[in-house]
């Protein structure tokens, strides 16, 4: 259980599940602490049970562990932007999430594929929080390079790179802005910015 006084524990306006309160996206990972394989597989078991249109399950996860698969880990690491490499070097596990954008049985475009893949990663992330693991998702990586490095088929689109591990010491981060960000409280838009009553733009409770 995370310390409720930690700046990254959310302070919601309405009561929510404690795992949602505690989930956050660190950059500081403990490089000395690998993730046991059994613990890692639990994350993808959670993703497996995400809902999806027509039960298509359009997500795929390519998992590389720094200790067990150093060459593959390095190949995925090298697709990351320089800013992401500055902290992700400590992550014991990197994951490439890819999305099948067409239905497997018909070949027709699956307009829900990205949405559904996001739900799978969300469940993975909550499961990780329950296990004391941290997850940070990254938009910043070379999709063309990742496709070539791992021979990703045409029908799949690289979506996001994900770092997984145990939270580390923010002081170990090389960039001042990253160290500062680790200590800042989490912020979110108020409900009135995105929840409307009955009519678009009608702020809830107004």
Secondary structure, 3 states (H helix, E strand, C coil): CCCCCCCCCCCCCCCCCHHHHHCCCCCCECCCCCCCHHHHHHHHHHHHCCCCHHHCCCEEEEEEECCCCHHHHHHHHCCECHHHHHHHCCCCEEEEEEEECECCCCCCECCCHHHHHHHHHHHHHHHHHHCCCEEEEECCECHHHHHHHHCCCCCEEEEEEEEEECECCHHHCCCHHHHHHHHCCCCCCCHHHCCECCCCCCECCC
